[in-house]
Amino acid sequence: MSWMRKVSRGWDAWRSAAREGRELQRCYQADKTRLKAEYRAARKAGKLPENPGPPPSGFTLLPWLLMGMGAFSNIFQGKTPNPWIGGLGLFTFNSLYIYVAFRAFSKEAREARSTRVALGLMAVVTCGLAIGYGGTWLLFFPLLGLATGAVLRGHLRAYGTAVAVLAGVVSCFRDGWNGVNIGYATWISTMVTAAILSLSEAVRDLRAAREELARRAVEEERLRFSRDLHDLLGHTLSVIVVKSEAARRLASRDLDAALAQVTDIESVGRQALTEIREAVTGYRQGSLATELDRARSALTAAGIEPRVRRSGPPLAPQAEALLGWVVREAVTNAVRHSGAGHCRITIEGTPERVLLTVDDDGAGAPAQPAPEGVGGTGLQGLTERLAAAGGSLRAGPSPRGGFTVTAELPVDGERPAEPVEASLSTAPRAT
């Protein structure tokens, strides 16, 4: 009965091991599924960088040289007549193949004359070895096709067909109709190699283009934010300074008027906080009517009499936002730099275009222009914005004295078929 107990213990041990194995298999499968799900979620969230691996190189084509092992074996077994000539031809072919293979993955080297000459010499050596020996030596033709497909990707139809026909003719001359198989194999190796390498290169170019577009999108967003923040804070701080000066002057003789100015300062500050939040999120849409009201308030507080006149059809939201920026910037310049007594804001519209003019009767002397390469600030930034929408912006001293800013824009705020060239005739006042 002892052997029965041993069999029973062995059976129990086997069942226990099987259960543990199945349990380990289930745990492995569960962990594998969980890791795959986490990886996909991280990739979808953009937390994992893509790792396309190293680009292909000449080492990718080297293993195919094993197709010449038959010819190499024949030389060592003494089955090849004139083995020194065959060995020299084999060495020459392999050397040229390695040279061409490593130069095929660089566009400049691939298109160089030396690479094309080496490929031509490969064809001559291959034909010579195939005609002289035949048999396994004919397998050098598919290797020639592989090198041809790697180098001549842009002219594949003509050169690929030519190499395949050459291989078929030489092989048929040496070994009869069985040589057709060599020609077909040469054509397949040429086309497949060229297709795979071209597709790999295209995928890498597309990935590089996508990364470049993403980088430019980040740069554009940074530029948008810095430009909006500059324009918002420049105007708001100028209004706060002007109203603070007015409150200080009025405090000694008209406390109620001074308190009204302080209330306006509080309102401007709160509105500025709201606009900065909207600028950060990218959802800010300016209102031309709101900007005109703010312009009246800022000019009045600075002791400048505002004169606002508006006519024409309703404008699209984009056009209103752009013209609102122009009013804000021009009035800020007038408050800070002009020393004017009057400022006139005129908006005249037609069914196609709208014209905005802001002029004052101040000193009118332009300040120094912004440094070269600095965009998105002041009137220079507005010039770029309006030009992108098919409009134009001109700023400079007025012939009658003072300073004039003129903006012209399509009513719908979109670029027309033939965009109007934007110009900034004279350096604007610094903001």
Secondary structure per residue as TSV (DSSP state, phi and psi in degrees):
chain	resnum	aa	ss	phi	psi
A	1	M	-	360.0	-14.4
A	2	S	H	-64.0	-36.2
A	3	W	H	-67.8	-29.2
A	4	M	H	-69.2	-37.8
A	5	R	H	-66.0	-39.1
A	6	K	H	-63.4	-41.8
A	7	V	H	-63.9	-40.5
A	8	S	H	-64.2	-43.4
A	9	R	H	-63.5	-41.5
A	10	G	H	-63.1	-40.8
A	11	W	H	-63.6	-42.6
A	12	D	H	-63.2	-42.9
A	13	A	H	-63.1	-39.0
A	14	W	H	-66.0	-42.1
A	15	R	H	-64.7	-39.8
A	16	S	H	-63.8	-43.2
A	17	A	H	-64.0	-37.7
A	18	A	H	-65.9	-40.6
A	19	R	H	-63.5	-44.3
A	20	E	H	-62.4	-39.1
A	21	G	H	-64.2	-43.1
A	22	R	H	-64.8	-37.7
A	23	E	H	-65.5	-42.5
A	24	L	H	-63.9	-37.1
A	25	Q	H	-64.7	-41.8
A	26	R	H	-64.3	-42.3
A	27	C	H	-63.0	-40.4
A	28	Y	H	-63.4	-45.2
A	29	Q	H	-64.8	-39.4
A	30	A	H	-64.9	-44.1
A	31	D	H	-65.3	-38.8
A	32	K	H	-64.3	-43.0
A	33	T	H	-64.8	-41.3
A	34	R	H	-65.7	-43.6
A	35	L	H	-64.9	-39.1
A	36	K	H	-63.4	-41.7
A	37	A	H	-64.6	-42.4
A	38	E	H	-64.7	-38.8
A	39	Y	H	-65.5	-43.5
A	40	R	H	-64.2	-40.0
A	41	A	H	-65.0	-41.2
A	42	A	H	-67.0	-38.8
A	43	R	H	-66.1	-40.0
A	44	K	H	-66.3	-34.8
A	45	A	T	-78.8	-4.7
A	46	G	T	79.2	18.7
A	47	K	-	-89.5	-13.3
A	48	L	S	-113.2	124.4
A	49	P	-	-72.4	145.2
A	50	E	-	-69.7	139.5
A	51	N	-	-121.8	85.8
A	52	P	-	-72.4	-6.6
A	53	G	-	81.9	173.8
A	54	P	S	-67.6	149.7
A	55	P	-	-67.5	154.5
A	56	P	-	-63.6	150.3
A	57	S	-	-137.5	-174.7
A	58	G	G	-62.2	-23.8
A	59	F	G	-63.2	-22.4
A	60	T	G	-63.3	-31.7
A	61	L	T	-95.7	-9.9
A	62	L	G	-66.2	-38.4
A	63	P	G	-57.9	-23.9
A	64	W	G	-68.3	-12.9
A	65	L	G	-64.5	-15.6
A	66	L	G	-62.7	-17.9
A	67	M	G	-63.6	-19.1
A	68	G	G	-90.3	5.1
A	69	M	H	-64.9	-29.0
A	70	G	H	-63.0	-45.0
A	71	A	H	-65.2	-39.6
A	72	F	H	-62.0	-41.5
A	73	S	H	-66.2	-38.9
A	74	N	H	-62.2	-36.5
A	75	I	H	-64.5	-45.4
A	76	F	H	-72.7	-26.3
A	77	Q	T	-86.3	-0.9
A	78	G	T	75.1	18.9
A	79	K	-	-89.2	-1.5
A	80	T	S	-109.2	120.9
A	81	P	S	-67.6	148.4
A	82	N	S	51.7	62.7
A	83	P	H	-61.7	-29.9
A	84	W	H	-65.5	-38.7
A	85	I	H	-67.9	-42.7
A	86	G	H	-63.7	-41.4
A	87	G	H	-64.6	-41.2
A	88	L	H	-64.1	-40.8
A	89	G	H	-64.8	-39.4
A	90	L	H	-64.7	-43.4
A	91	F	H	-63.9	-41.4
A	92	T	H	-64.6	-44.4
A	93	F	H	-61.5	-46.8
A	94	N	H	-63.3	-39.6
A	95	S	H	-63.1	-46.9
A	96	L	H	-64.9	-38.7
A	97	Y	H	-62.6	-46.3
A	98	I	H	-63.2	-41.9
A	99	Y	H	-60.5	-46.8
A	100	V	H	-68.3	-39.4
A	101	A	H	-61.3	-42.4
A	102	F	H	-77.0	-21.6
A	103	R	H	-90.6	-8.4
A	104	A	T	-76.3	-12.9
A	105	F	T	-103.4	9.8
A	106	S	S	-122.4	124.7
A	107	K	H	-60.9	-42.8
A	108	E	H	-64.6	-44.9
A	109	A	H	-70.0	-34.8
A	110	R	H	-64.1	-35.4
A	111	E	T	-91.4	1.7
A	112	A	S	-72.0	154.3
A	113	R	H	-66.9	-34.4
A	114	S	H	-63.1	-35.8
A	115	T	H	-67.2	-42.5
A	116	R	H	-65.0	-37.8
A	117	V	H	-65.3	-42.0
A	118	A	H	-62.8	-38.2
A	119	L	H	-66.3	-39.5
A	120	G	H	-63.1	-41.2
A	121	L	H	-63.9	-36.3
A	122	M	H	-59.1	-43.7
A	123	A	H	-62.0	-41.3
A	124	V	H	-65.0	-46.9
A	125	V	H	-63.1	-41.4
A	126	T	H	-62.4	-44.8
A	127	C	H	-63.8	-41.0
A	128	G	H	-62.9	-46.4
A	129	L	H	-66.5	-39.2
A	130	A	H	-66.1	-42.7
A	131	I	H	-69.6	-37.4
A	132	G	H	-74.7	-34.6
A	133	Y	H	-120.9	-36.7
A	134	G	-	65.2	-159.1
A	135	G	G	59.8	-129.6
A	136	T	G	-66.7	-18.0
A	137	W	G	-69.2	-18.0
A	138	L	G	-70.0	-16.4
A	139	L	G	-70.7	-6.7
A	140	F	H	-72.5	-18.7
A	141	F	H	-65.5	-44.4
A	142	P	H	-59.8	-34.5
A	143	L	H	-66.0	-38.0
A	144	L	H	-63.1	-42.1
A	145	G	H	-62.8	-38.4
A	146	L	H	-62.7	-45.3
A	147	A	H	-65.3	-37.7
A	148	T	H	-64.1	-43.9
A	149	G	H	-64.3	-33.3
A	150	A	H	-71.8	-31.6
A	151	V	H	-94.3	-46.8
A	152	L	-	-100.0	61.9
A	153	R	-	-75.0	-32.0
A	154	G	T	-78.6	-17.7
A	155	H	T	-124.3	47.4
A	156	L	H	-68.9	-41.9
A	157	R	H	-60.8	-47.1
A	158	A	H	-72.2	-51.7
A	159	Y	H	-71.2	-37.9
A	160	G	H	-62.3	-43.4
A	161	T	H	-65.7	-39.4
A	162	A	H	-63.7	-44.0
A	163	V	H	-65.1	-41.6
A	164	A	H	-63.8	-42.1
A	165	V	H	-65.2	-42.1
A	166	L	H	-60.4	-44.7
A	167	A	H	-63.2	-42.5
A	168	G	H	-65.2	-42.3
A	169	V	H	-65.6	-48.2
A	170	V	H	-64.8	-41.8
A	171	S	H	-67.1	-40.4
A	172	C	H	-66.0	-36.7
A	173	F	H	-64.0	-34.9
A	174	R	H	-88.1	-41.9
A	175	D	H	-124.8	15.9
A	176	G	G	78.3	-156.5
A	177	W	G	-66.9	-15.2
A	178	N	G	-63.7	-18.0
A	179	G	H	-67.4	-16.1
A	180	V	H	-60.7	-35.5
A	181	N	H	-62.1	-38.4
A	182	I	H	-64.8	-42.2
A	183	G	H	-61.6	-42.4
A	184	Y	H	-65.5	-42.5
A	185	A	H	-62.9	-37.3
A	186	T	H	-64.7	-43.3
A	187	W	H	-63.6	-43.0
A	188	I	H	-62.9	-46.3
A	189	S	H	-62.9	-37.4
A	190	T	H	-65.8	-49.5
A	191	M	H	-68.7	-44.3
A	192	V	H	-65.7	-43.6
A	193	T	H	-60.9	-47.2
A	194	A	H	-62.5	-41.9
A	195	A	H	-65.2	-44.9
A	196	I	H	-66.1	-46.2
A	197	L	H	-67.7	-38.3
A	198	S	H	-65.4	-41.7
A	199	L	H	-64.5	-42.1
A	200	S	H	-61.8	-42.0
A	201	E	H	-66.6	-38.8
A	202	A	H	-65.8	-40.3
A	203	V	H	-62.7	-42.7
A	204	R	H	-68.1	-37.1
A	205	D	H	-65.1	-41.2
A	206	L	H	-65.0	-40.4
A	207	R	H	-64.2	-41.6
A	208	A	H	-64.2	-39.1
A	209	A	H	-65.6	-39.6
A	210	R	H	-64.0	-41.6
A	211	E	H	-64.4	-38.0
A	212	E	H	-66.6	-40.7
A	213	L	H	-63.8	-40.2
A	214	A	H	-64.1	-40.4
A	215	R	H	-65.3	-40.1
A	216	R	H	-68.3	-35.0
A	217	A	H	-63.0	-39.9
A	218	V	H	-64.1	-42.2
A	219	E	H	-64.9	-40.0
A	220	E	H	-63.4	-40.2
A	221	E	H	-67.2	-39.2
A	222	R	H	-63.8	-41.4
A	223	L	H	-64.5	-42.8
A	224	R	H	-59.8	-45.6
A	225	F	H	-65.8	-45.9
A	226	S	H	-64.6	-37.8
A	227	R	H	-66.7	-47.5
A	228	D	H	-64.6	-40.7
A	229	L	H	-65.2	-39.9
A	230	H	H	-62.3	-49.2
A	231	D	H	-65.1	-40.7
A	232	L	H	-64.5	-50.5
A	233	L	H	-70.7	-36.4
A	234	G	H	-60.2	-45.9
A	235	H	H	-69.5	-46.4
A	236	T	H	-63.8	-45.8
A	237	L	H	-66.0	-35.6
A	238	S	H	-63.4	-43.2
A	239	V	H	-64.6	-41.1
A	240	I	H	-63.3	-42.2
A	241	V	H	-63.6	-45.1
A	242	V	H	-63.6	-45.1
A	243	K	H	-69.3	-32.3
A	244	S	H	-65.5	-42.0
A	245	E	H	-63.3	-40.8
A	246	A	H	-64.1	-41.1
A	247	A	H	-63.8	-38.1
A	248	R	H	-66.2	-39.1
A	249	R	H	-69.3	-35.4
A	250	L	H	-83.7	-16.4
A	251	A	H	-60.2	-35.4
A	252	S	T	-78.8	-23.2
A	253	R	T	-122.7	-19.6
A	254	D	-	-146.7	89.1
A	255	L	H	-66.4	-36.1
A	256	D	H	-64.2	-42.9
A	257	A	H	-65.1	-37.4
A	258	A	H	-64.3	-42.0
A	259	L	H	-64.2	-34.4
A	260	A	H	-63.7	-39.6
A	261	Q	H	-66.4	-39.2
A	262	V	H	-64.1	-39.9
A	263	T	H	-61.7	-41.0
A	264	D	H	-62.6	-38.0
A	265	I	H	-61.7	-43.7
A	266	E	H	-61.6	-42.8
A	267	S	H	-64.4	-42.2
A	268	V	H	-64.0	-41.2
A	269	G	H	-63.2	-43.7
A	270	R	H	-64.9	-41.7
A	271	Q	H	-63.9	-36.2
A	272	A	H	-64.6	-39.7
A	273	L	H	-60.7	-43.2
A	274	T	H	-63.2	-43.3
A	275	E	H	-67.3	-35.5
A	276	I	H	-67.2	-40.7
A	277	R	H	-61.6	-41.2
A	278	E	H	-68.6	-34.7
A	279	A	H	-67.1	-36.6
A	280	V	H	-64.0	-42.3
A	281	T	H	-81.6	-10.1
A	282	G	T	80.4	15.9
A	283	Y	-	-108.1	11.0
A	284	R	-	-72.9	127.8
A	285	Q	-	-125.3	111.9
A	286	G	-	-73.9	152.7
A	287	S	-	-113.6	127.6
A	288	L	H	-66.2	-39.7
A	289	A	H	-62.4	-41.2
A	290	T	H	-63.3	-43.5
A	291	E	H	-65.2	-35.4
A	292	L	H	-65.9	-40.0
A	293	D	H	-63.6	-43.1
A	294	R	H	-65.1	-37.0
A	295	A	H	-63.1	-43.3
A	296	R	H	-58.6	-45.7
A	297	S	H	-64.0	-44.6
A	298	A	H	-66.3	-42.2
A	299	L	H	-66.5	-41.1
A	300	T	H	-62.9	-43.5
A	301	A	H	-64.0	-29.0
A	302	A	T	-86.0	2.7
A	303	G	T	80.6	20.2
A	304	I	-	-108.8	128.4
A	305	E	E	-79.1	119.8
A	306	P	E	-86.6	144.2
A	307	R	E	-133.1	111.0
A	308	V	E	-115.9	129.8
A	309	R	E	-138.5	129.2
A	310	R	E	-132.9	135.8
A	311	S	E	-150.0	161.7
A	312	G	S	114.2	176.3
A	313	P	S	-73.2	165.2
A	314	P	-	-61.9	151.4
A	315	L	-	-106.7	156.5
A	316	A	-	-70.1	155.5
A	317	P	H	-56.3	-37.6
A	318	Q	H	-66.2	-42.0
A	319	A	H	-65.4	-41.3
A	320	E	H	-61.7	-42.0
A	321	A	H	-62.9	-44.4
A	322	L	H	-65.2	-44.6
A	323	L	H	-67.4	-31.8
A	324	G	H	-61.3	-40.5
A	325	W	H	-62.8	-39.7
A	326	V	H	-64.9	-45.1
A	327	V	H	-59.5	-45.7
A	328	R	H	-58.2	-48.5
A	329	E	H	-68.9	-43.1
A	330	A	H	-65.5	-42.0
A	331	V	H	-67.4	-38.7
A	332	T	H	-59.4	-44.0
A	333	N	H	-62.5	-42.2
A	334	A	I	-63.7	-41.4
A	335	V	I	-66.4	-39.1
A	336	R	I	-86.3	-31.3
A	337	H	I	-123.6	-20.0
A	338	S	I	-79.7	-40.2
A	339	G	-	64.8	29.8
A	340	A	-	-85.2	164.4
A	341	G	S	-102.9	-23.0
A	342	H	E	-137.5	147.9
A	343	C	E	-140.1	128.2
A	344	R	E	-114.4	130.4
A	345	I	E	-118.6	118.5
A	346	T	E	-124.7	131.5
A	347	I	E	-124.7	117.1
A	348	E	E	-125.0	127.2
A	349	G	E	-122.4	149.0
A	350	T	-	-120.3	172.9
A	351	P	S	-59.5	-20.8
A	352	E	S	-105.2	-43.2
A	353	R	E	-135.1	161.0
A	354	V	E	-128.7	141.8
A	355	L	E	-120.0	126.3
A	356	L	E	-115.8	130.0
A	357	T	E	-128.7	128.7
A	358	V	E	-124.9	112.9
A	359	D	E	-133.8	151.1
A	360	D	E	-131.4	172.4
A	361	D	S	-111.0	34.1
A	362	G	S	-84.6	-153.1
A	363	A	-	-67.2	-40.7
A	364	G	-	78.4	4.4
A	365	A	-	-83.5	122.5
A	366	P	-	-71.9	148.0
A	367	A	-	-86.0	-177.4
A	368	Q	-	-69.3	144.2
A	369	P	-	-69.1	163.1
A	370	A	-	-67.4	151.0
A	371	P	-	-58.2	148.0
A	372	E	T	-64.7	138.3
A	373	G	T	89.6	-4.6
A	374	V	-	-99.6	114.0
A	375	G	-	-117.5	165.1
A	376	G	S	82.3	15.9
A	377	T	S	-124.8	135.4
A	378	G	H	60.2	-150.2
A	379	L	H	-66.0	-26.6
A	380	Q	H	-63.8	-43.9
A	381	G	H	-64.1	-38.8
A	382	L	H	-66.1	-35.3
A	383	T	H	-59.5	-42.9
A	384	E	H	-66.7	-39.4
A	385	R	H	-64.2	-47.2
A	386	L	H	-67.8	-36.4
A	387	A	H	-63.2	-38.3
A	388	A	H	-64.7	-26.6
A	389	A	T	-95.9	8.1
A	390	G	T	87.3	16.3
A	391	G	-	-111.4	-167.2
A	392	S	E	-148.9	159.7
A	393	L	E	-140.1	130.2
A	394	R	E	-126.8	137.9
A	395	A	E	-144.7	137.4
A	396	G	E	171.2	175.7
A	397	P	E	-62.1	142.4
A	398	S	-	-84.7	146.0
A	399	P	T	-58.9	-29.1
A	400	R	T	-89.9	7.8
A	401	G	S	97.9	155.6
A	402	G	S	90.0	-165.8
A	403	F	E	-131.6	138.3
A	404	T	E	-127.8	134.7
A	405	V	E	-120.3	125.2
A	406	T	E	-124.8	126.9
A	407	A	E	-123.0	135.8
A	408	E	E	-127.2	137.9
A	409	L	E	-153.0	146.2
A	410	P	E	-61.2	147.7
A	411	V	T	-60.4	-36.1
A	412	D	T	-84.9	-3.0
A	413	G	-	70.9	20.5
A	414	E	S	-120.1	154.8
A	415	R	-	-68.5	130.3
A	416	P	-	-76.2	179.2
A	417	A	S	-60.7	-39.5
A	418	E	S	-118.6	98.5
A	419	P	-	-64.1	147.9
A	420	V	-	-82.9	131.4
A	421	E	-	-71.4	127.8
A	422	A	-	-82.1	144.7
A	423	S	-	-143.6	150.3
A	424	L	-	-126.4	96.3
A	425	S	-	-64.2	-39.2
A	426	T	S	-134.3	150.7
A	427	A	-	-59.2	129.9
A	428	P	-	-75.9	165.0
A	429	R	-	-63.0	143.9
A	430	A	-	-67.8	145.7
A	431	T	-	-111.0	360.0
